[in-house]
Amino acid sequence: MKRKDIISALLKPTIASDAAAQPESKPVRVAAGSVRAMGLELGRLTEEAGQADVLRGQLASGSIVVELDPDEIEPSFVADRLGPTSDPQYRQLVESIRRDGQKIPILVRPLADKGHDYQIAYGHRRWHAARELGIRVRAIVQQLSDTELVIAQGKENSERRNLSFIERALFAANLNSRGFDRPTINAALAVQSAETTRLLAVAAAIPPQIVGAIGPAPKAGRTRWMELVDYLGKHDMAHLVSHTIEQPSFQNFGTDARFESLMATLRAAASKPLHAEQFTNIQGQPVVKVTRSGQGLRLWIDEHHASGLGAYLIRSLPGLILQFEHDTDKQRAAD
């Protein structure tokens, strides 16, 4: 709005009121310098009023960045990352913030009567870095419900693509254990229900000590983690996994190398027989040889010394399977 329009708008109500109350008189002249000064002041007030409106809108939307004491902030109530400060990328982040400052703010929500003033929705590593550097952390403060917090947390991770498959699986499992419904978990992970089901299945199938020993393994995707699940389902592999991850040399590797080392060990074990057993007849002649491997069990029958035994076993298999299932059900009920 031009200066003269501002003045006219401000004076119009007064002029109209005075005209109705008094007889017509000559207009009063105001010095040009005074008019100019008044216009500048009105322009400044108008601009500040506009800035105040913008400020109120930003505060309402939570887009204002403030600087907070990291000690006033606590992490999200749902963990989404394994070893957030243990990888080389974190060290690069710390050095970047030390050199250039924190470019991207974190998102927090205010807390009431919980020991801390704020809780993180996303930006945990930036928060850790600020604490390490002894500086204040730049943050956006928004009122968030629990559901809004976890969706914002998952959405930021999804867009930045910096959570590995197993971290996403554990994030889904944590949300599920806290009672969040499937639509919320899907939204937090930005996936369909089928993928959420796979994530939950993997998280449930791999014991925490194995995940902790391997770490996030960002280069290992869904296919290879599900391959590990298959190996863990074989009883003769569980001991091998435990033995492997307990070796000091295993822990000296980086997280991706640990995953590859374990998978190489399991694949090698599955590709060769682990041990074999022989069964003899009354005369002591070997008639049955059983070979066990990571892929299953192989039966070899010497028909020369046990003619008809193979056919007999094949006829007996349906009954043996039924008996096996019956005994297994009884054992489960007893447990």
C-alpha positions as CSV (number, residue, x, y, z in Angstrom):
1,M,0.0,0.0,0.0
2,K,1.3,3.4,-1.0
3,R,2.0,6.0,1.7
4,K,-0.8,8.3,0.6
5,D,-3.2,5.4,0.6
6,I,-2.3,4.4,4.2
7,I,-2.8,8.0,5.3
8,S,-6.1,8.3,3.5
9,A,-7.3,5.0,5.0
10,L,-6.4,6.2,8.5
11,L,-7.9,9.7,8.2
12,K,-11.1,8.8,6.3
13,P,-13.1,7.8,9.4
14,T,-12.0,10.9,11.3
15,I,-12.8,13.3,8.3
16,A,-16.2,11.8,7.8
17,S,-17.0,12.1,11.5
18,D,-15.8,15.7,11.6
19,A,-17.7,16.7,8.5
20,A,-20.9,15.5,10.1
21,A,-20.3,17.4,13.3
22,Q,-18.9,20.7,12.0
23,P,-19.6,23.2,9.2
24,E,-17.4,23.0,6.2
25,S,-14.0,24.7,6.7
26,K,-10.8,25.1,4.9
27,P,-8.4,22.1,5.0
28,V,-5.5,22.3,7.4
29,R,-2.2,22.1,5.6
30,V,0.5,19.9,7.0
31,A,4.2,20.4,6.2
32,A,5.6,18.0,3.6
33,G,8.4,16.9,6.0
34,S,5.9,15.9,8.6
35,V,3.8,13.9,6.1
36,R,6.9,12.1,4.9
37,A,7.9,11.2,8.4
38,M,4.4,10.0,9.2
39,G,4.4,7.9,6.1
40,L,7.7,6.2,7.0
41,E,6.5,5.5,10.5
42,L,3.2,4.0,9.2
43,G,5.0,1.9,6.7
44,R,7.3,0.6,9.4
45,L,4.3,-0.3,11.7
46,T,2.5,-2.0,8.8
47,E,5.6,-4.1,8.0
48,E,6.1,-5.1,11.6
49,A,2.4,-6.1,11.8
50,G,2.9,-8.3,8.8
51,Q,6.0,-9.9,10.3
52,A,4.0,-10.5,13.5
53,D,1.3,-12.3,11.5
54,V,4.0,-14.5,9.8
55,L,5.6,-15.2,13.2
56,R,2.3,-16.2,14.7
57,G,1.7,-18.5,11.7
58,Q,5.1,-20.1,12.0
59,L,4.7,-20.6,15.7
60,A,1.3,-22.2,15.1
61,S,2.8,-24.6,12.5
62,G,5.9,-25.3,14.5
63,S,8.3,-24.2,11.8
64,I,10.3,-21.8,14.0
65,V,13.8,-23.1,14.7
66,V,15.0,-22.6,18.3
67,E,18.2,-23.5,20.1
68,L,17.8,-25.9,23.0
69,D,20.1,-27.3,25.7
70,P,20.6,-31.0,24.7
71,D,20.2,-32.0,28.4
72,E,16.6,-30.7,28.3
73,I,15.8,-33.3,25.6
74,E,15.1,-37.1,25.9
75,P,15.1,-39.6,23.0
76,S,11.9,-41.0,21.4
77,F,10.1,-43.6,23.4
78,V,10.5,-46.0,20.4
79,A,14.1,-46.9,19.3
80,D,14.7,-47.0,15.6
81,R,18.4,-47.4,15.2
82,L,21.2,-49.8,16.3
83,G,24.3,-48.1,17.7
84,P,23.4,-44.6,16.6
85,T,26.9,-43.3,17.4
86,S,29.0,-46.3,16.4
87,D,29.4,-46.0,12.7
88,P,31.8,-43.9,10.6
89,Q,29.0,-41.8,9.2
90,Y,28.3,-40.5,12.7
91,R,31.9,-39.3,13.1
92,Q,31.5,-37.5,9.8
93,L,28.3,-35.9,11.1
94,V,30.1,-34.7,14.2
95,E,32.9,-33.2,12.2
96,S,30.5,-31.5,9.8
97,I,28.6,-29.9,12.6
98,R,31.8,-28.9,14.3
99,R,33.0,-27.2,11.1
100,D,29.9,-25.8,9.6
101,G,27.3,-25.9,12.3
102,Q,24.0,-27.8,12.4
103,K,22.2,-27.2,9.1
104,I,19.1,-29.4,9.6
105,P,17.1,-28.9,12.8
106,I,15.7,-31.8,14.8
107,L,12.0,-32.2,15.6
108,V,10.9,-32.3,19.3
109,R,7.7,-32.1,21.2
110,P,7.3,-30.4,24.6
111,L,6.8,-32.7,27.6
112,A,5.0,-32.0,30.8
113,D,6.1,-33.3,34.2
114,K,8.4,-36.0,32.8
115,G,11.8,-34.9,33.9
116,H,12.8,-33.4,30.6
117,D,11.3,-30.4,28.7
118,Y,11.3,-32.0,25.2
119,Q,11.3,-35.4,23.5
120,I,12.8,-36.2,20.1
121,A,10.7,-37.2,17.1
122,Y,13.6,-37.4,14.8
123,G,17.2,-36.2,14.7
124,H,18.7,-38.4,17.4
125,R,22.2,-38.4,15.8
126,R,22.3,-34.6,15.5
127,W,21.2,-34.5,19.1
128,H,24.0,-36.9,20.1
129,A,26.5,-34.8,18.1
130,A,25.4,-31.6,19.8
131,R,25.8,-33.2,23.2
132,E,29.3,-34.4,22.3
133,L,30.3,-31.0,21.0
134,G,28.9,-29.2,24.0
135,I,26.7,-26.9,21.9
136,R,23.0,-26.1,21.8
137,V,20.9,-28.1,19.3
138,R,18.7,-26.4,16.7
139,A,15.2,-27.8,16.9
140,I,11.6,-27.3,15.7
141,V,9.1,-27.6,18.6
142,Q,5.7,-29.1,17.8
143,Q,2.8,-30.4,19.8
144,L,2.7,-34.1,18.7
145,S,0.6,-37.1,19.9
146,D,2.4,-40.4,20.3
147,T,1.0,-41.5,16.9
148,E,2.1,-38.3,15.2
149,L,5.5,-38.6,16.7
150,V,6.2,-42.1,15.5
151,I,4.9,-41.3,12.0
152,A,7.1,-38.2,11.8
153,Q,10.0,-40.3,13.1
154,G,9.5,-43.0,10.5
155,K,8.7,-40.6,7.7
156,E,12.0,-38.7,8.2
157,N,14.0,-41.9,8.2
158,S,12.2,-43.2,5.1
159,E,12.9,-40.0,3.2
160,R,16.5,-39.9,4.2
161,R,16.9,-43.7,3.6
162,N,19.4,-44.1,6.4
163,L,17.8,-47.0,8.3
164,S,18.9,-50.4,7.4
165,F,16.5,-53.3,6.8
166,I,17.0,-54.8,10.2
167,E,16.7,-51.4,11.9
168,R,13.4,-50.9,10.1
169,A,12.3,-54.4,11.2
170,L,13.1,-53.7,14.8
171,F,11.4,-50.3,14.6
172,A,8.3,-52.1,13.4
173,A,8.5,-54.6,16.2
174,N,8.9,-51.9,18.8
175,L,5.9,-50.1,17.5
176,N,3.9,-53.3,17.4
177,S,4.9,-54.2,21.0
178,R,3.7,-50.8,22.2
179,G,0.3,-51.5,20.8
180,F,0.3,-49.3,17.7
181,D,-2.2,-50.5,15.1
182,R,-1.1,-51.7,11.6
183,P,-2.1,-48.6,9.7
184,T,0.1,-46.5,12.1
185,I,3.0,-48.9,11.7
186,N,2.6,-48.8,7.9
187,A,2.5,-45.0,7.9
188,A,5.6,-44.8,10.1
189,L,7.5,-47.1,7.8
190,A,5.9,-45.8,4.6
191,V,5.2,-49.4,3.5
192,Q,2.3,-51.6,2.7
193,S,0.9,-54.2,5.1
194,A,2.7,-57.1,3.3
195,E,6.1,-55.5,3.8
196,T,5.3,-54.7,7.5
197,T,4.4,-58.4,7.9
198,R,7.8,-59.4,6.5
199,L,9.6,-56.9,8.8
200,L,7.8,-58.2,11.9
201,A,8.5,-61.8,10.9
202,V,12.3,-61.2,10.5
203,A,12.4,-59.2,13.8
204,A,10.7,-62.1,15.6
205,A,12.9,-64.8,14.0
206,I,16.3,-63.4,14.8
207,P,17.3,-63.3,18.5
208,P,18.4,-59.9,19.9
209,Q,21.9,-61.1,20.7
210,I,22.5,-62.1,17.1
211,V,21.2,-58.7,15.8
212,G,23.3,-56.9,18.4
213,A,26.4,-58.8,17.4
214,I,25.9,-58.1,13.7
215,G,24.7,-54.5,14.0
216,P,22.7,-52.5,11.4
217,A,24.5,-54.0,8.3
218,P,23.2,-51.3,5.9
219,K,24.3,-53.2,2.8
220,A,22.3,-56.3,3.7
221,G,18.7,-56.1,2.4
222,R,15.6,-58.0,3.0
223,T,16.6,-61.1,0.9
224,R,19.8,-61.8,2.8
225,W,18.3,-61.2,6.3
226,M,15.5,-63.6,5.3
227,E,18.2,-66.1,4.2
228,L,19.7,-65.8,7.7
229,V,16.2,-66.5,9.1
230,D,16.1,-69.7,7.0
231,Y,19.5,-70.9,8.4
232,L,18.4,-70.1,12.0
233,G,15.4,-72.4,11.5
234,K,17.7,-75.3,11.1
235,H,18.7,-76.8,14.5
236,D,22.2,-77.8,13.4
237,M,22.9,-74.2,12.4
238,A,22.0,-72.4,15.7
239,H,25.1,-73.7,17.5
240,L,27.3,-72.6,14.6
241,V,25.8,-69.1,14.6
242,S,26.4,-68.7,18.3
243,H,30.0,-70.0,18.0
244,T,30.7,-67.7,15.1
245,I,29.5,-64.4,16.7
246,E,31.3,-65.1,19.9
247,Q,34.7,-65.1,18.3
248,P,36.9,-62.0,19.0
249,S,37.9,-61.9,15.3
250,F,34.2,-61.6,14.4
251,Q,33.8,-58.4,16.5
252,N,36.8,-56.8,14.9
253,F,35.0,-56.6,11.6
254,G,32.7,-53.7,10.6
255,T,29.0,-54.3,10.7
256,D,28.6,-55.3,7.0
257,A,31.7,-57.5,7.2
258,R,30.2,-59.2,10.2
259,F,27.0,-60.0,8.4
260,E,29.0,-61.3,5.3
261,S,31.3,-63.4,7.5
262,L,28.4,-65.1,9.3
263,M,26.6,-65.8,6.0
264,A,29.7,-67.2,4.4
265,T,30.2,-69.5,7.3
266,L,26.6,-70.7,7.1
267,R,26.6,-71.2,3.4
268,A,29.8,-73.2,3.6
269,A,28.4,-75.4,6.3
270,A,25.2,-76.0,4.2
271,S,27.1,-76.9,1.1
272,K,28.9,-79.9,2.7
273,P,27.8,-82.8,4.9
274,L,28.3,-82.2,8.6
275,H,28.4,-85.8,9.6
276,A,27.2,-89.2,8.6
277,E,25.9,-92.3,10.4
278,Q,25.9,-95.9,9.4
279,F,23.5,-98.7,10.4
280,T,24.3,-102.3,10.1
281,N,22.4,-105.6,9.8
282,I,22.7,-108.6,12.1
283,Q,25.8,-109.7,10.3
284,G,27.5,-106.3,10.9
285,Q,27.2,-105.2,7.3
286,P,26.5,-101.5,6.6
287,V,23.1,-101.4,5.0
288,V,21.9,-97.8,5.7
289,K,24.0,-94.6,5.6
290,V,22.5,-91.3,6.8
291,T,24.1,-88.0,5.8
292,R,23.1,-84.8,7.5
293,S,23.7,-81.4,6.0
294,G,22.4,-77.8,6.3
295,Q,19.9,-78.6,3.5
296,G,18.4,-81.7,5.2
297,L,19.0,-85.4,5.5
298,R,20.0,-88.0,2.9
299,L,19.3,-91.7,3.2
300,W,21.4,-94.3,1.3
301,I,20.4,-98.0,1.4
302,D,22.6,-100.9,0.2
303,E,20.0,-103.1,-1.5
304,H,22.7,-105.8,-2.0
305,H,22.8,-106.5,1.8
306,A,19.2,-105.3,2.6
307,S,17.0,-106.2,-0.4
308,G,13.5,-104.7,-0.1
309,L,14.4,-102.4,2.8
310,G,13.9,-99.3,0.7
311,A,10.5,-100.4,-0.5
312,Y,9.6,-101.2,3.1
313,L,10.6,-97.8,4.4
314,I,8.6,-96.0,1.6
315,R,5.5,-98.0,2.5
316,S,6.0,-97.2,6.2
317,L,6.6,-93.5,5.7
318,P,2.9,-92.3,5.9
319,G,2.4,-94.1,9.3
320,L,5.8,-92.8,10.6
321,I,4.9,-89.2,9.6
322,L,1.5,-89.5,11.4
323,Q,3.2,-91.0,14.5
324,F,5.8,-88.2,14.4
325,E,3.2,-85.5,14.3
326,H,1.2,-87.1,17.1
327,D,4.3,-87.4,19.4
328,T,5.3,-83.8,18.6
329,D,1.9,-82.5,19.5
330,K,2.0,-84.4,22.8
331,Q,5.4,-83.0,23.6
332,R,4.3,-79.4,22.9
333,A,1.2,-79.9,25.1
334,A,3.5,-81.2,27.9
335,D,5.8,-78.2,27.6
